[in-house]
Amino acid sequence: MSRQLYGLLYFYLTDLKRGFIIFWSILLITMCLTLIVGYLLVNVEDGAMYFSPSSALYVYCAILGFVIVKEGIPFSIKMGATRKNLYMAMGIFFLGLGIAESVLISIVHMVIERITSVFSIESYVLVHPSMLLSDTFMNRVIIDTAIMFFLLSVMFVIGLLFYKYGLLGGGSVVGILVIILLACIAKGWAADFFIDIYHSLDMTLFYQLLLIGIVLYGISWFLLRRITIVSTK
């Protein structure tokens, strides 16, 4: 790995640090507050507090994948980074971030479950997609990594479209995708699609999702290879 690649990864990690700390502080505080609420509901009939910490990470990664285009790419190019190293560094960063966040949230998940078990707080339930399969530490890590890398890749490509082609170009693509989605919902295809996924759900789906994310990230090269520091307004 070249020094430039190391430098880019260091820059992305350093730039991420402040937002990472703020996000995790808010997430942990929120989990503590919801845990207290869950404890207060112990003696309430049918009372329960459901919380999905991984969902917050999904939103965080989707936002990060979009904003990192405007914040990270111009600075990297100004510092002399080649498009190839920029592409490789961003991909490694996305995958590493997905794995790290997945492991961290799974550890927190495990700790909270231990606390609720020790203090018999059955009214507090942590929700995760793995509950539809086998709710193990490794499955949670794999599922979260796949979903987060997919979201990072999707929003990164969308961010590049807006960066290179402006509001008109990026908005047109997003608009077409929304129209297609609405048409699928209206025709009932979307409902049938998710029902089929639910009935045939297994870990293979998340491996496929990760593969789709890799393919989408691969497509980003065609937008990155001639990108400049001047974004289209």
Contacts in CASP RR format, 6 or more apart in sequence:
PFRMAT RR
TARGET T0000
AUTHOR 0000-0000-0000
METHOD contacts of the structure
MODEL  1
MSRQLYGLLYFYLTDLKRGFIIFWSILLITMCLTLIVGYLLVNVEDGAMY
FSPSSALYVYCAILGFVIVKEGIPFSIKMGATRKNLYMAMGIFFLGLGIA
ESVLISIVHMVIERITSVFSIESYVLVHPSMLLSDTFMNRVIIDTAIMFF
LLSVMFVIGLLFYKYGLLGGGSVVGILVIILLACIAKGWAADFFIDIYHS
LDMTLFYQLLLIGIVLYGISWFLLRRITIVSTK
2 85 0 8 1.000
4 80 0 8 1.000
4 81 0 8 1.000
4 82 0 8 1.000
4 85 0 8 1.000
5 85 0 8 1.000
5 88 0 8 1.000
5 89 0 8 1.000
5 92 0 8 1.000
7 89 0 8 1.000
8 76 0 8 1.000
8 81 0 8 1.000
8 85 0 8 1.000
8 86 0 8 1.000
8 89 0 8 1.000
8 90 0 8 1.000
9 89 0 8 1.000
9 92 0 8 1.000
9 93 0 8 1.000
11 72 0 8 1.000
11 75 0 8 1.000
11 76 0 8 1.000
11 79 0 8 1.000
12 68 0 8 1.000
12 72 0 8 1.000
12 89 0 8 1.000
12 90 0 8 1.000
12 93 0 8 1.000
13 93 0 8 1.000
15 71 0 8 1.000
15 72 0 8 1.000
16 64 0 8 1.000
16 97 0 8 1.000
23 56 0 8 1.000
23 60 0 8 1.000
24 104 0 8 1.000
27 53 0 8 1.000
27 56 0 8 1.000
27 57 0 8 1.000
28 108 0 8 1.000
30 51 0 8 1.000
30 56 0 8 1.000
31 51 0 8 1.000
31 53 0 8 1.000
31 108 0 8 1.000
31 112 0 8 1.000
34 49 0 8 1.000
34 51 0 8 1.000
34 124 0 8 1.000
35 49 0 8 1.000
35 112 0 8 1.000
35 115 0 8 1.000
35 116 0 8 1.000
35 121 0 8 1.000
35 124 0 8 1.000
37 49 0 8 1.000
37 124 0 8 1.000
38 48 0 8 1.000
38 49 0 8 1.000
38 121 0 8 1.000
38 123 0 8 1.000
38 124 0 8 1.000
39 119 0 8 1.000
39 121 0 8 1.000
39 123 0 8 1.000
39 124 0 8 1.000
41 47 0 8 1.000
41 48 0 8 1.000
41 49 0 8 1.000
41 123 0 8 1.000
41 124 0 8 1.000
42 120 0 8 1.000
42 121 0 8 1.000
42 122 0 8 1.000
42 123 0 8 1.000
44 123 0 8 1.000
47 123 0 8 1.000
48 123 0 8 1.000
48 124 0 8 1.000
48 125 0 8 1.000
49 123 0 8 1.000
49 124 0 8 1.000
49 125 0 8 1.000
50 125 0 8 1.000
50 126 0 8 1.000
50 127 0 8 1.000
51 124 0 8 1.000
51 125 0 8 1.000
51 126 0 8 1.000
51 127 0 8 1.000
52 126 0 8 1.000
52 127 0 8 1.000
52 128 0 8 1.000
53 105 0 8 1.000
53 108 0 8 1.000
53 109 0 8 1.000
53 126 0 8 1.000
54 105 0 8 1.000
54 109 0 8 1.000
54 128 0 8 1.000
54 129 0 8 1.000
54 140 0 8 1.000
54 144 0 8 1.000
54 147 0 8 1.000
55 127 0 8 1.000
57 101 0 8 1.000
57 105 0 8 1.000
57 144 0 8 1.000
57 148 0 8 1.000
58 147 0 8 1.000
58 148 0 8 1.000
58 151 0 8 1.000
61 97 0 8 1.000
61 98 0 8 1.000
61 101 0 8 1.000
61 148 0 8 1.000
61 151 0 8 1.000
61 152 0 8 1.000
61 155 0 8 1.000
62 151 0 8 1.000
62 152 0 8 1.000
62 154 0 8 1.000
62 155 0 8 1.000
63 155 0 8 1.000
64 97 0 8 1.000
64 152 0 8 1.000
64 155 0 8 1.000
65 94 0 8 1.000
65 151 0 8 1.000
65 152 0 8 1.000
65 155 0 8 1.000
65 156 0 8 1.000
65 159 0 8 1.000
66 155 0 8 1.000
66 156 0 8 1.000
66 158 0 8 1.000
66 159 0 8 1.000
68 90 0 8 1.000
68 156 0 8 1.000
69 156 0 8 1.000
69 159 0 8 1.000
69 160 0 8 1.000
69 162 0 8 1.000
69 163 0 8 1.000
70 159 0 8 1.000
70 163 0 8 1.000
70 231 0 8 1.000
73 86 0 8 1.000
73 163 0 8 1.000
73 224 0 8 1.000
73 227 0 8 1.000
73 229 0 8 1.000
74 229 0 8 1.000
74 231 0 8 1.000
76 86 0 8 1.000
76 89 0 8 1.000
77 86 0 8 1.000
77 227 0 8 1.000
77 228 0 8 1.000
77 229 0 8 1.000
78 229 0 8 1.000
81 89 0 8 1.000
83 224 0 8 1.000
83 225 0 8 1.000
83 226 0 8 1.000
83 227 0 8 1.000
86 224 0 8 1.000
87 220 0 8 1.000
87 221 0 8 1.000
87 224 0 8 1.000
87 225 0 8 1.000
90 156 0 8 1.000
90 220 0 8 1.000
91 217 0 8 1.000
94 149 0 8 1.000
94 152 0 8 1.000
94 153 0 8 1.000
94 156 0 8 1.000
94 217 0 8 1.000
95 145 0 8 1.000
95 149 0 8 1.000
97 148 0 8 1.000
97 152 0 8 1.000
98 144 0 8 1.000
98 145 0 8 1.000
98 148 0 8 1.000
98 149 0 8 1.000
98 152 0 8 1.000
99 141 0 8 1.000
99 145 0 8 1.000
101 144 0 8 1.000
101 148 0 8 1.000
102 140 0 8 1.000
102 141 0 8 1.000
102 142 0 8 1.000
102 143 0 8 1.000
102 144 0 8 1.000
102 145 0 8 1.000
102 148 0 8 1.000
103 141 0 8 1.000
105 140 0 8 1.000
105 144 0 8 1.000
106 137 0 8 1.000
106 140 0 8 1.000
106 141 0 8 1.000
106 144 0 8 1.000
109 126 0 8 1.000
109 128 0 8 1.000
109 140 0 8 1.000
110 137 0 8 1.000
112 124 0 8 1.000
112 126 0 8 1.000
113 126 0 8 1.000
115 121 0 8 1.000
116 122 0 8 1.000
116 124 0 8 1.000
128 135 0 8 1.000
128 140 0 8 1.000
128 143 0 8 1.000
129 143 0 8 1.000
129 147 0 8 1.000
130 136 0 8 1.000
130 139 0 8 1.000
130 140 0 8 1.000
130 143 0 8 1.000
132 198 0 8 1.000
132 201 0 8 1.000
133 139 0 8 1.000
133 201 0 8 1.000
133 202 0 8 1.000
133 203 0 8 1.000
139 203 0 8 1.000
142 203 0 8 1.000
142 206 0 8 1.000
142 207 0 8 1.000
143 203 0 8 1.000
143 206 0 8 1.000
145 210 0 8 1.000
146 206 0 8 1.000
146 207 0 8 1.000
146 209 0 8 1.000
146 210 0 8 1.000
147 206 0 8 1.000
147 209 0 8 1.000
149 210 0 8 1.000
149 213 0 8 1.000
149 214 0 8 1.000
149 217 0 8 1.000
150 209 0 8 1.000
150 210 0 8 1.000
150 212 0 8 1.000
150 213 0 8 1.000
150 216 0 8 1.000
153 213 0 8 1.000
153 214 0 8 1.000
153 216 0 8 1.000
153 217 0 8 1.000
153 220 0 8 1.000
154 213 0 8 1.000
154 216 0 8 1.000
156 217 0 8 1.000
156 220 0 8 1.000
157 216 0 8 1.000
157 217 0 8 1.000
157 219 0 8 1.000
157 220 0 8 1.000
157 223 0 8 1.000
158 170 0 8 1.000
158 173 0 8 1.000
158 174 0 8 1.000
159 170 0 8 1.000
160 220 0 8 1.000
160 223 0 8 1.000
160 224 0 8 1.000
160 227 0 8 1.000
161 169 0 8 1.000
161 170 0 8 1.000
161 171 0 8 1.000
161 173 0 8 1.000
161 223 0 8 1.000
162 169 0 8 1.000
162 170 0 8 1.000
162 171 0 8 1.000
163 227 0 8 1.000
163 231 0 8 1.000
163 232 0 8 1.000
164 223 0 8 1.000
164 227 0 8 1.000
164 231 0 8 1.000
164 232 0 8 1.000
165 232 0 8 1.000
166 231 0 8 1.000
166 232 0 8 1.000
166 233 0 8 1.000
167 233 0 8 1.000
181 190 0 8 1.000
184 190 0 8 1.000
184 193 0 8 1.000
185 191 0 8 1.000
197 205 0 8 1.000
END
